[in-house]
Amino acid sequence: MVNVLEECQVSPPPGLVGEKSLPLTLFDIRWLNFHHIQSLFFYKFPHPKTHFMDITIPSIKHSLSLVLKYFYPFAGNLLFPPNLGEPKIHYEDGDSILMIFAESNTYFNHLIENHQRKVSHFHPLIPQLPPMFVKHNTILAPVFAIQVTLFPNSGISFGFTMDHVVADGNSFIQFMKLWATTHKLQRDPNMLEGALSILPFYDRAMVKDPNNIASRLDFFFLSAFPVQKEP
């Protein structure tokens, strides 16, 4: 059983990113109708709930905010303009990642040991992306969510749900590496030795598309894209 302790939104530090848009390349568009990517990591954490609430949660939020300065698309939305316009990843100040902190009474070692387990035992440890919504006649879809679950005096899990359009496996691993280092040292990644080698690169002009394949893929995938409007 999992009980939610806190549900919050985490943004990059205010005023440090500004409004940005990233067009989708022909390599990104194919993932528009793909299922969400889910990942789950377990770590030993021999601390009580009070330590988790008072020390760990504030530290996790702070380090994540620092890293989102560089991985701002994770806090943005997948934006679909009206009339099947070309989708893009859009970030503006105030956009954020859904973050859930929870507590589980499941036996931690049962989940991490090498034996048969029911996959249903892992489902409560993975967050769901917030629903799509409509703003100014434009559909916006959140692309990233995190759930951190405490197993008191035993362990901790980090669950992720991600839209594949916003990042591939390598980009996600680089995000995890940078977040882990930032959390450990509690410093801006730009001040960390070696951090520049894993900062993301966003120049879409490097992807050449002389035959305009992306536009044809846009129409093909968007024509079947489900729409959920705000009430």
FIKOLZA-1660 file (N, C-alpha, C; in steps of 0.1 Angstrom, whole numbers, plus 5000, padded with zeros to 4 digits):
% residues 231
   i   px   py   pz ch aa at
   1 5008 4988 5000  A  M  N
   1 5000 5000 5000  A  M CA
   1 5009 5012 5000  A  M  C
   2 5005 5022 4992  A  V  N
   2 5013 5035 4991  A  V CA
   2 5004 5046 4995  A  V  C
   3 5009 5055 5004  A  N  N
   3 5002 5067 5009  A  N CA
   3 5010 5079 5004  A  N  C
   4 5003 5088 4997  A  V  N
   4 5009 5100 4993  A  V CA
   4 5012 5110 5004  A  V  C
   5 5024 5114 5006  A  L  N
   5 5028 5123 5016  A  L CA
   5 5027 5138 5012  A  L  C
   6 5031 5140 4999  A  E  N
   6 5031 5154 4994  A  E CA
   6 5031 5153 4978  A  E  C
   7 5023 5162 4973  A  E  N
   7 5023 5163 4958  A  E CA
   7 5026 5178 4955  A  E  C
   8 5036 5180 4947  A  C  N
   8 5040 5194 4944  A  C CA
   8 5045 5195 4930  A  C  C
   9 5048 5208 4926  A  Q  N
   9 5054 5211 4913  A  Q CA
   9 5067 5217 4915  A  Q  C
  10 5077 5212 4907  A  V  N
  10 5091 5217 4908  A  V CA
  10 5095 5224 4895  A  V  C
  11 5099 5236 4896  A  S  N
  11 5103 5244 4884  A  S CA
  11 5118 5247 4884  A  S  C
  12 5124 5251 4873  A  P  N
  12 5137 5257 4873  A  P CA
  12 5137 5270 4882  A  P  C
  13 5149 5274 4886  A  P  N
  13 5149 5287 4894  A  P CA
  13 5143 5298 4885  A  P  C
  14 5134 5306 4891  A  P  N
  14 5127 5316 4884  A  P CA
  14 5136 5326 4877  A  P  C
  15 5132 5329 4864  A  G  N
  15 5140 5339 4856  A  G CA
  15 5152 5335 4850  A  G  C
  16 5156 5322 4851  A  L  N
  16 5169 5318 4846  A  L CA
  16 5168 5311 4833  A  L  C
  17 5156 5307 4828  A  V  N
  17 5155 5300 4816  A  V CA
  17 5148 5309 4805  A  V  C
  18 5136 5315 4809  A  G  N
  18 5129 5323 4800  A  G CA
  18 5120 5314 4791  A  G  C
  19 5113 5320 4781  A  E  N
  19 5104 5312 4773  A  E CA
  19 5113 5306 4761  A  E  C
  20 5111 5293 4759  A  K  N
  20 5118 5286 4749  A  K CA
  20 5110 5276 4742  A  K  C
  21 5112 5274 4729  A  S  N
  21 5105 5264 4721  A  S CA
  21 5115 5256 4713  A  S  C
  22 5113 5243 4713  A  L  N
  22 5121 5233 4705  A  L CA
  22 5112 5226 4695  A  L  C
  23 5114 5228 4682  A  P  N
  23 5107 5221 4672  A  P CA
  23 5111 5206 4672  A  P  C
  24 5101 5198 4668  A  L  N
  24 5104 5183 4668  A  L CA
  24 5111 5180 4655  A  L  C
  25 5122 5172 4656  A  T  N
  25 5128 5167 4644  A  T CA
  25 5121 5155 4638  A  T  C
  26 5126 5151 4627  A  L  N
  26 5119 5139 4621  A  L CA
  26 5122 5126 4629  A  L  C
  27 5132 5127 4638  A  F  N
  27 5135 5116 4647  A  F CA
  27 5126 5116 4659  A  F  C
  28 5121 5128 4663  A  D  N
  28 5112 5129 4674  A  D CA
  28 5097 5126 4671  A  D  C
  29 5093 5130 4659  A  I  N
  29 5079 5129 4656  A  I CA
  29 5073 5115 4657  A  I  C
  30 5081 5105 4653  A  R  N
  30 5076 5091 4653  A  R CA
  30 5072 5086 4666  A  R  C
  31 5076 5093 4677  A  W  N
  31 5072 5089 4691  A  W CA
  31 5059 5096 4696  A  W  C
  32 5053 5104 4688  A  L  N
  32 5041 5111 4692  A  L CA
  32 5030 5102 4697  A  L  C
  33 5028 5090 4691  A  N  N
  33 5017 5081 4695  A  N CA
  33 5023 5069 4702  A  N  C
  34 5035 5070 4707  A  F  N
  34 5042 5059 4714  A  F CA
  34 5038 5059 4728  A  F  C
  35 5037 5048 4735  A  H  N
  35 5034 5047 4749  A  H CA
  35 5044 5055 4757  A  H  C
  36 5040 5059 4769  A  H  N
  36 5050 5066 4778  A  H CA
  36 5061 5057 4783  A  H  C
  37 5072 5062 4785  A  I  N
  37 5084 5054 4790  A  I CA
  37 5083 5055 4806  A  I  C
  38 5084 5044 4812  A  Q  N
  38 5084 5043 4827  A  Q CA
  38 5097 5036 4832  A  Q  C
  39 5103 5042 4842  A  S  N
  39 5115 5037 4848  A  S CA
  39 5114 5037 4863  A  S  C
  40 5121 5027 4870  A  L  N
  40 5120 5026 4884  A  L CA
  40 5133 5022 4890  A  L  C
  41 5138 5030 4899  A  F  N
  41 5151 5027 4905  A  F CA
  41 5150 5026 4921  A  F  C
  42 5157 5016 4926  A  F  N
  42 5156 5014 4941  A  F CA
  42 5170 5016 4947  A  F  C
  43 5170 5022 4959  A  Y  N
  43 5182 5025 4966  A  Y CA
  43 5180 5022 4981  A  Y  C
  44 5191 5017 4987  A  K  N
  44 5191 5015 5002  A  K CA
  44 5189 5029 5009  A  K  C
  45 5181 5029 5019  A  F  N
  45 5179 5042 5026  A  F CA
  45 5175 5039 5040  A  F  C
  46 5184 5036 5049  A  P  N
  46 5182 5032 5063  A  P CA
  46 5178 5043 5072  A  P  C
  47 5168 5051 5068  A  H  N
  47 5164 5063 5076  A  H CA
  47 5149 5063 5079  A  H  C
  48 5145 5069 5090  A  P  N
  48 5131 5070 5093  A  P CA
  48 5123 5080 5085  A  P  C
  49 5111 5080 5087  A  K  N
  49 5102 5090 5079  A  K CA
  49 5105 5104 5083  A  K  C
  50 5109 5107 5095  A  T  N
  50 5112 5121 5099  A  T CA
  50 5124 5126 5091  A  T  C
  51 5134 5118 5090  A  H  N
  51 5146 5122 5082  A  H CA
  51 5142 5125 5067  A  H  C
  52 5133 5116 5062  A  F  N
  52 5129 5118 5048  A  F CA
  52 5121 5131 5046  A  F  C
  53 5112 5134 5055  A  M  N
  53 5104 5146 5054  A  M CA
  53 5112 5158 5057  A  M  C
  54 5120 5158 5067  A  D  N
  54 5127 5171 5071  A  D CA
  54 5140 5174 5063  A  D  C
  55 5147 5164 5058  A  I  N
  55 5160 5166 5052  A  I CA
  55 5160 5162 5037  A  I  C
  56 5155 5150 5034  A  T  N
  56 5156 5144 5021  A  T CA
  56 5147 5151 5011  A  T  C
  57 5134 5153 5014  A  I  N
  57 5125 5160 5005  A  I CA
  57 5130 5174 5001  A  I  C
  58 5133 5183 5010  A  P  N
  58 5138 5196 5006  A  P CA
  58 5150 5195 4997  A  P  C
  59 5159 5186 5000  A  S  N
  59 5172 5185 4993  A  S CA
  59 5169 5180 4979  A  S  C
  60 5160 5171 4977  A  I  N
  60 5156 5165 4964  A  I CA
  60 5150 5176 4955  A  I  C
  61 5141 5184 4961  A  K  N
  61 5134 5195 4954  A  K CA
  61 5144 5205 4949  A  K  C
  62 5153 5209 4958  A  H  N
  62 5163 5219 4955  A  H CA
  62 5172 5215 4944  A  H  C
  63 5178 5203 4945  A  S  N
  63 5187 5198 4934  A  S CA
  63 5180 5196 4921  A  S  C
  64 5167 5191 4921  A  L  N
  64 5160 5190 4909  A  L CA
  64 5158 5203 4902  A  L  C
  65 5154 5213 4910  A  S  N
  65 5152 5227 4904  A  S CA
  65 5165 5232 4897  A  S  C
  66 5176 5230 4904  A  L  N
  66 5189 5234 4898  A  L CA
  66 5192 5227 4884  A  L  C
  67 5189 5214 4884  A  V  N
  67 5191 5206 4871  A  V CA
  67 5181 5210 4860  A  V  C
  68 5169 5214 4864  A  L  N
  68 5159 5218 4854  A  L CA
  68 5163 5231 4847  A  L  C
  69 5172 5238 4852  A  K  N
  69 5177 5250 4845  A  K CA
  69 5183 5246 4832  A  K  C
  70 5189 5234 4831  A  Y  N
  70 5195 5229 4819  A  Y CA
  70 5186 5219 4812  A  Y  C
  71 5178 5211 4819  A  F  N
  71 5169 5202 4813  A  F CA
  71 5155 5208 4813  A  F  C
  72 5153 5220 4809  A  Y  N
  72 5141 5227 4810  A  Y CA
  72 5129 5220 4802  A  Y  C
  73 5132 5214 4791  A  P  N
  73 5121 5207 4784  A  P CA
  73 5114 5197 4792  A  P  C
  74 5120 5191 4802  A  F  N
  74 5113 5182 4811  A  F CA
  74 5102 5189 4819  A  F  C
  75 5104 5201 4822  A  A  N
  75 5094 5209 4829  A  A CA
  75 5084 5216 4820  A  A  C
  76 5086 5215 4807  A  G  N
  76 5077 5222 4797  A  G CA
  76 5066 5213 4793  A  G  C
  77 5060 5216 4782  A  N  N
  77 5048 5208 4777  A  N CA
  77 5050 5205 4762  A  N  C
  78 5044 5195 4757  A  L  N
  78 5044 5192 4743  A  L CA
  78 5032 5200 4738  A  L  C
  79 5034 5209 4729  A  L  N
  79 5024 5219 4724  A  L CA
  79 5019 5215 4710  A  L  C
  80 5006 5215 4709  A  F  N
  80 5000 5212 4696  A  F CA
  80 4991 5223 4692  A  F  C
  81 4996 5231 4682  A  P  N
  81 4989 5243 4677  A  P CA
  81 4976 5239 4670  A  P  C
  82 4966 5248 4669  A  P  N
  82 4954 5245 4662  A  P CA
  82 4956 5240 4647  A  P  C
  83 4946 5233 4642  A  N  N
  83 4946 5230 4628  A  N CA
  83 4958 5221 4624  A  N  C
  84 4961 5212 4632  A  L  N
  84 4973 5203 4630  A  L CA
  84 4986 5210 4627  A  L  C
  85 4988 5221 4634  A  G  N
  85 5000 5228 4633  A  G CA
  85 5012 5220 4638  A  G  C
  86 5024 5223 4634  A  E  N
  86 5036 5215 4638  A  E CA
  86 5038 5216 4653  A  E  C
  87 5038 5204 4660  A  P  N
  87 5040 5203 4674  A  P CA
  87 5054 5207 4678  A  P  C
  88 5056 5211 4690  A  K  N
  88 5069 5215 4696  A  K CA
  88 5069 5214 4711  A  K  C
  89 5081 5213 4716  A  I  N
  89 5082 5213 4731  A  I CA
  89 5084 5228 4735  A  I  C
  90 5076 5232 4744  A  H  N
  90 5075 5246 4748  A  H CA
  90 5077 5248 4763  A  H  C
  91 5086 5257 4767  A  Y  N
  91 5087 5260 4781  A  Y CA
  91 5086 5275 4783  A  Y  C
  92 5079 5279 4794  A  E  N
  92 5078 5293 4798  A  E CA
  92 5079 5293 4813  A  E  C
  93 5083 5305 4819  A  D  N
  93 5085 5306 4833  A  D CA
  93 5072 5302 4840  A  D  C
  94 5074 5294 4850  A  G  N
  94 5062 5288 4858  A  G CA
  94 5059 5274 4854  A  G  C
  95 5063 5269 4843  A  D  N
  95 5061 5255 4840  A  D CA
  95 5069 5246 4849  A  D  C
  96 5064 5234 4852  A  S  N
  96 5070 5226 4862  A  S CA
  96 5068 5211 4860  A  S  C
  97 5074 5204 4868  A  I  N
  97 5073 5189 4868  A  I CA
  97 5064 5185 4880  A  I  C
  98 5055 5176 4877  A  L  N
  98 5048 5170 4888  A  L CA
  98 5057 5161 4896  A  L  C
  99 5057 5163 4910  A  M  N
  99 5065 5155 4918  A  M CA
  99 5057 5150 4930  A  M  C
 100 5057 5137 4932  A  I  N
 100 5050 5130 4943  A  I CA
 100 5059 5124 4952  A  I  C
 101 5057 5126 4965  A  F  N
 101 5064 5119 4976  A  F CA
 101 5054 5110 4983  A  F  C
 102 5058 5098 4985  A  A  N
 102 5049 5088 4990  A  A CA
 102 5056 5079 5000  A  A  C
 103 5048 5071 5007  A  E  N
 103 5054 5061 5017  A  E CA
 103 5047 5048 5014  A  E  C
 104 5055 5037 5015  A  S  N
 104 5050 5024 5012  A  S CA
 104 5052 5015 5024  A  S  C
 105 5043 5006 5027  A  N  N
 105 5045 4996 5038  A  N CA
 105 5049 4982 5032  A  N  C
 106 5052 4982 5019  A  T  N
 106 5056 4970 5013  A  T CA
 106 5070 4966 5018  A  T  C
 107 5073 4953 5019  A  Y  N
 107 5086 4949 5024  A  Y CA
 107 5096 4952 5013  A  Y  C
 108 5105 4961 5016  A  F  N
 108 5115 4966 5005  A  F CA
 108 5123 4955 4999  A  F  C
 109 5128 4946 5007  A  N  N
 109 5137 4935 5002  A  N CA
 109 5130 4926 4992  A  N  C
 110 5117 4924 4995  A  H  N
 110 5109 4916 4986  A  H CA
 110 5109 4921 4971  A  H  C
 111 5109 4935 4970  A  L  N
 111 5108 4941 4957  A  L CA
 111 5121 4941 4950  A  L  C
 112 5132 4941 4957  A  I  N
 112 5145 4942 4951  A  I CA
 112 5153 4929 4949  A  I  C
 113 5149 4919 4956  A  E  N
 113 5156 4906 4956  A  E CA
 113 5153 4899 4943  A  E  C
 114 5162 4890 4939  A  N  N
 114 5162 4883 4927  A  N CA
 114 5153 4870 4927  A  N  C
 115 5140 4872 4926  A  H  N
 115 5130 4862 4926  A  H CA
 115 5118 4867 4918  A  H  C
 116 5108 4858 4916  A  Q  N
 116 5096 4862 4909  A  Q CA
 116 5088 4871 4918  A  Q  C
 117 5083 4882 4911  A  R  N
 117 5074 4892 4918  A  R CA
 117 5063 4895 4909  A  R  C
 118 5052 4900 4914  A  K  N
 118 5041 4904 4906  A  K CA
 118 5043 4918 4902  A  K  C
 119 5041 4921 4889  A  V  N
 119 5044 4934 4883  A  V CA
 119 5034 4944 4889  A  V  C
 120 5023 4940 4894  A  S  N
 120 5013 4949 4900  A  S CA
 120 5019 4955 4913  A  S  C
 121 5029 4949 4919  A  H  N
 121 5035 4955 4931  A  H CA
 121 5043 4967 4928  A  H  C
 122 5047 4969 4915  A  F  N
 122 5055 4980 4912  A  F CA
 122 5047 4992 4906  A  F  C
 123 5035 4989 4902  A  H  N
 123 5026 4999 4896  A  H CA
 123 5024 5011 4905  A  H  C
 124 5022 5010 4918  A  P  N
 124 5019 5021 4927  A  P CA
 124 5031 5030 4929  A  P  C
 125 5043 5026 4924  A  L  N
 125 5055 5033 4926  A  L CA
 125 5058 5042 4914  A  L  C
 126 5050 5041 4904  A  I  N
 126 5052 5049 4891  A  I CA
 126 5041 5060 4890  A  I  C
 127 5045 5072 4887  A  P  N
 127 5035 5083 4886  A  P CA
 127 5028 5083 4872  A  P  C
 128 5017 5089 4872  A  Q  N
 128 5010 5091 4859  A  Q CA
 128 5013 5106 4855  A  Q  C
 129 5014 5108 4842  A  L  N
 129 5015 5121 4837  A  L CA
 129 5002 5129 4839  A  L  C
 130 5003 5141 4842  A  P  N
 130 4990 5149 4843  A  P CA
 130 4983 5149 4829  A  P  C
 131 4970 5151 4829  A  P  N
 131 4963 5150 4816  A  P CA
 131 4966 5162 4807  A  P  C
 132 4964 5160 4794  A  M  N
 132 4965 5172 4785  A  M CA
 132 4955 5182 4788  A  M  C
 133 4957 5195 4784  A  F  N
 133 4948 5205 4787  A  F CA
 133 4948 5215 4775  A  F  C
 134 4939 5224 4774  A  V  N
 134 4938 5234 4763  A  V CA
 134 4940 5248 4769  A  V  C
 135 4949 5255 4762  A  K  N
 135 4951 5269 4766  A  K CA
 135 4953 5278 4754  A  K  C
 136 4944 5288 4752  A  H  N
 136 4944 5296 4741  A  H CA
 136 4943 5288 4728  A  H  C
 137 4934 5279 4728  A  N  N
 137 4931 5270 4716  A  N CA
 137 4943 5261 4712  A  N  C
 138 4952 5259 4721  A  T  N
 138 4964 5251 4719  A  T CA
 138 4964 5240 4729  A  T  C
 139 4966 5228 4724  A  I  N
 139 4967 5216 4733  A  I CA
 139 4981 5215 4739  A  I  C
 140 4982 5213 4752  A  L  N
 140 4994 5212 4759  A  L CA
 140 4994 5199 4767  A  L  C
 141 5005 5191 4765  A  A  N
 141 5006 5178 4772  A  A CA
 141 5019 5178 4780  A  A  C
 142 5018 5176 4794  A  P  N
 142 5030 5174 4802  A  P CA
 142 5038 5162 4798  A  P  C
 143 5051 5163 4800  A  V  N
 143 5060 5153 4794  A  V CA
 143 5068 5145 4804  A  V  C
 144 5067 5149 4817  A  F  N
 144 5076 5142 4827  A  F CA
 144 5070 5143 4840  A  F  C
 145 5071 5132 4848  A  A  N
 145 5066 5132 4862  A  A CA
 145 5075 5123 4870  A  A  C
 146 5076 5126 4883  A  I  N
 146 5085 5118 4892  A  I CA
 146 5077 5114 4905  A  I  C
 147 5080 5102 4910  A  Q  N
 147 5075 5098 4923  A  Q CA
 147 5086 5092 4931  A  Q  C
 148 5088 5098 4943  A  V  N
 148 5098 5093 4952  A  V CA
 148 5090 5086 4964  A  V  C
 149 5093 5073 4966  A  T  N
 149 5086 5065 4976  A  T CA
 149 5095 5060 4987  A  T  C
 150 5091 5063 4999  A  L  N
 150 5099 5059 5010  A  L CA
 150 5095 5045 5016  A  L  C
 151 5104 5037 5019  A  F  N
 151 5102 5024 5026  A  F CA
 151 5109 5026 5039  A  F  C
 152 5102 5031 5050  A  P  N
 152 5109 5036 5062  A  P CA
 152 5120 5026 5067  A  P  C
 153 5131 5032 5070  A  N  N
 153 5143 5024 5076  A  N CA
 153 5148 5013 5067  A  N  C
 154 5144 5013 5054  A  S  N
 154 5149 5003 5045  A  S CA
 154 5154 5008 5032  A  S  C
 155 5145 5015 5025  A  G  N
 155 5149 5019 5011  A  G CA
 155 5141 5031 5006  A  G  C
 156 5144 5034 4993  A  I  N
 156 5137 5045 4986  A  I CA
 156 5136 5041 4972  A  I  C
 157 5126 5045 4965  A  S  N
 157 5125 5043 4951  A  S CA
 157 5122 5056 4943  A  S  C
 158 5127 5057 4931  A  F  N
 158 5124 5068 4922  A  F CA
 158 5117 5063 4910  A  F  C
 159 5105 5067 4908  A  G  N
 159 5097 5063 4896  A  G CA
 159 5096 5074 4887  A  G  C
 160 5097 5071 4874  A  F  N
 160 5096 5082 4864  A  F CA
 160 5086 5078 4853  A  F  C
 161 5079 5087 4848  A  T  N
 161 5071 5085 4836  A  T CA
 161 5074 5097 4826  A  T  C
 162 5077 5093 4814  A  M  N
 162 5083 5103 4804  A  M CA
 162 5077 5101 4791  A  M  C
 163 5073 5112 4784  A  D  N
 163 5070 5111 4770  A  D CA
 163 5083 5110 4762  A  D  C
 164 5083 5099 4753  A  H  N
 164 5095 5096 4746  A  H CA
 164 5099 5108 4737  A  H  C
 165 5090 5117 4733  A  V  N
 165 5093 5128 4724  A  V CA
 165 5103 5137 4731  A  V  C
 166 5103 5139 4744  A  V  N
 166 5111 5149 4751  A  V CA
 166 5125 5144 4753  A  V  C
 167 5128 5131 4753  A  A  N
 167 5141 5126 4755  A  A CA
 167 5143 5111 4751  A  A  C
 168 5154 5108 4747  A  D  N
 168 5157 5093 4745  A  D CA
 168 5164 5088 4757  A  D  C
 169 5168 5075 4756  A  G  N
 169 5174 5069 4768  A  G CA
 169 5186 5075 4773  A  G  C
 170 5195 5079 4763  A  N  N
 170 5208 5085 4767  A  N CA
 170 5205 5099 4774  A  N  C
 171 5196 5107 4769  A  S  N
 171 5193 5120 4775  A  S CA
 171 5188 5118 4789  A  S  C
 172 5180 5108 4791  A  F  N
 172 5174 5105 4804  A  F CA
 172 5185 5101 4814  A  F  C
 173 5194 5093 4810  A  I  N
 173 5206 5089 4818  A  I CA
 173 5214 5101 4822  A  I  C
 174 5217 5110 4812  A  Q  N
 174 5225 5121 4815  A  Q CA
 174 5218 5130 4825  A  Q  C
 175 5205 5131 4824  A  F  N
 175 5197 5139 4834  A  F CA
 175 5199 5133 4848  A  F  C
 176 5198 5119 4849  A  M  N
 176 5199 5112 4861  A  M CA
 176 5213 5115 4867  A  M  C
 177 5223 5114 4859  A  K  N
 177 5237 5116 4864  A  K CA
 177 5239 5130 4869  A  K  C
 178 5234 5140 4862  A  L  N
 178 5236 5153 4866  A  L CA
 178 5228 5156 4879  A  L  C
 179 5215 5151 4880  A  W  N
 179 5207 5153 4892  A  W CA
 179 5214 5146 4904  A  W  C
 180 5219 5134 4902  A  A  N
 180 5225 5127 4913  A  A CA
 180 5237 5135 4919  A  A  C
 181 5246 5140 4910  A  T  N
 181 5257 5147 4914  A  T CA
 181 5254 5160 4920  A  T  C
 182 5244 5167 4915  A  T  N
 182 5239 5180 4920  A  T CA
 182 5233 5178 4934  A  T  C
 183 5225 5167 4936  A  H  N
 183 5219 5164 4949  A  H CA
 183 5230 5161 4959  A  H  C
 184 5240 5154 4955  A  K  N
 184 5251 5150 4964  A  K CA
 184 5259 5162 4969  A  K  C
 185 5261 5171 4960  A  L  N
 185 5270 5183 4963  A  L CA
 185 5262 5195 4966  A  L  C
 186 5249 5195 4963  A  Q  N
 186 5240 5207 4965  A  Q CA
 186 5246 5220 4959  A  Q  C
 187 5251 5219 4946  A  R  N
 187 5257 5230 4940  A  R CA
 187 5251 5231 4925  A  R  C
 188 5251 5242 4920  A  D  N
 188 5247 5244 4906  A  D CA
 188 5255 5235 4897  A  D  C
 189 5249 5228 4888  A  P  N
 189 5257 5219 4879  A  P CA
 189 5268 5226 4871  A  P  C
 190 5266 5239 4868  A  N  N
 190 5276 5246 4860  A  N CA
 190 5289 5248 4868  A  N  C
 191 5288 5246 4881  A  M  N
 191 5300 5248 4890  A  M CA
 191 5307 5235 4893  A  M  C
 192 5302 5224 4887  A  L  N
 192 5307 5211 4890  A  L CA
 192 5317 5206 4880  A  L  C
 193 5328 5202 4884  A  E  N
 193 5339 5197 4875  A  E CA
 193 5334 5186 4866  A  E  C
 194 5335 5187 4853  A  G  N
 194 5331 5176 4844  A  G CA
 194 5316 5176 4840  A  G  C
 195 5308 5186 4846  A  A  N
 195 5294 5186 4844  A  A CA
 195 5291 5190 4829  A  A  C
 196 5299 5199 4824  A  L  N
 196 5296 5204 4810  A  L CA
 196 5296 5193 4800  A  L  C
 197 5302 5182 4803  A  S  N
 197 5302 5171 4793  A  S CA
 197 5289 5163 4792  A  S  C
 198 5280 5165 4802  A  I  N
 198 5267 5159 4802  A  I CA
 198 5256 5168 4801  A  I  C
 199 5258 5181 4799  A  L  N
 199 5247 5191 4797  A  L CA
 199 5241 5188 4783  A  L  C
 200 5228 5190 4782  A  P  N
 200 5221 5187 4769  A  P CA
 200 5225 5198 4758  A  P  C
 201 5223 5193 4746  A  F  N
 201 5225 5201 4734  A  F CA
 201 5212 5203 4726  A  F  C
 202 5208 5215 4724  A  Y  N
 202 5194 5217 4719  A  Y CA
 202 5194 5223 4704  A  Y  C
 203 5205 5224 4697  A  D  N
 203 5205 5230 4684  A  D CA
 203 5198 5221 4674  A  D  C
 204 5185 5223 4671  A  R  N
 204 5178 5214 4662  A  R CA
 204 5183 5216 4647  A  R  C
 205 5190 5227 4645  A  A  N
 205 5195 5230 4631  A  A CA
 205 5205 5219 4627  A  A  C
 206 5211 5212 4636  A  M  N
 206 5220 5202 4633  A  M CA
 206 5214 5190 4626  A  M  C
 207 5201 5188 4628  A  V  N
 207 5194 5177 4621  A  V CA
 207 5189 5182 4608  A  V  C
 208 5194 5177 4597  A  K  N
 208 5191 5182 4583  A  K CA
 208 5179 5174 4578  A  K  C
 209 5170 5181 4572  A  D  N
 209 5158 5174 4566  A  D CA
 209 5154 5181 4553  A  D  C
 210 5163 5179 4543  A  P  N
 210 5161 5185 4530  A  P CA
 210 5149 5182 4522  A  P  C
 211 5143 5170 4525  A  N  N
 211 5131 5165 4518  A  N CA
 211 5118 5168 4527  A  N  C
 212 5120 5175 4538  A  N  N
 212 5109 5179 4546  A  N CA
 212 5100 5167 4551  A  N  C
 213 5107 5157 4555  A  I  N
 213 5100 5145 4559  A  I CA
 213 5092 5148 4572  A  I  C
 214 5097 5157 4580  A  A  N
 214 5091 5160 4593  A  A CA
 214 5076 5164 4591  A  A  C
 215 5074 5173 4581  A  S  N
 215 5060 5178 4579  A  S CA
 215 5051 5167 4575  A  S  C
 216 5055 5158 4567  A  R  N
 216 5046 5147 4563  A  R CA
 216 5044 5137 4575  A  R  C
 217 5054 5135 4583  A  L  N
 217 5052 5127 4595  A  L CA
 217 5042 5134 4605  A  L  C
 218 5043 5148 4606  A  D  N
 218 5034 5155 4615  A  D CA
 218 5020 5152 4612  A  D  C
 219 5016 5153 4599  A  F  N
 219 5002 5150 4595  A  F CA
 219 4998 5136 4598  A  F  C
 220 5007 5127 4595  A  F  N
 220 5004 5112 4597  A  F CA
 220 5001 5109 4611  A  F  C
 221 5009 5114 4620  A  F  N
 221 5008 5110 4635  A  F CA
 221 4997 5119 4641  A  F  C
 222 4996 5132 4638  A  L  N
 222 4987 5141 4644  A  L CA
 222 4972 5137 4641  A  L  C
 223 4970 5132 4629  A  S  N
 223 4956 5129 4625  A  S CA
 223 4950 5119 4634  A  S  C
 224 4958 5111 4641  A  A  N
 224 4952 5100 4650  A  A CA
 224 4955 5103 4664  A  A  C
 225 4960 5116 4667  A  F  N
 225 4963 5119 4681  A  F CA
 225 4951 5122 4689  A  F  C
 226 4950 5115 4701  A  P  N
 226 4938 5118 4710  A  P CA
 226 4939 5131 4716  A  P  C
 227 4928 5138 4718  A  V  N
 227 4927 5151 4724  A  V CA
 227 4918 5150 4737  A  V  C
 228 4924 5156 4747  A  Q  N
 228 4916 5157 4760  A  Q CA
 228 4915 5172 4764  A  Q  C
 229 4903 5177 4763  A  K  N
 229 4902 5191 4766  A  K CA
 229 4899 5193 4781  A  K  C
 230 4902 5205 4786  A  E  N
 230 4899 5208 4800  A  E CA
 230 4884 5210 4801  A  E  C
 231 4878 5207 4813  A  P  N
 231 4864 5208 4815  A  P CA
 231 4859 5223 4814  A  P  C
% end
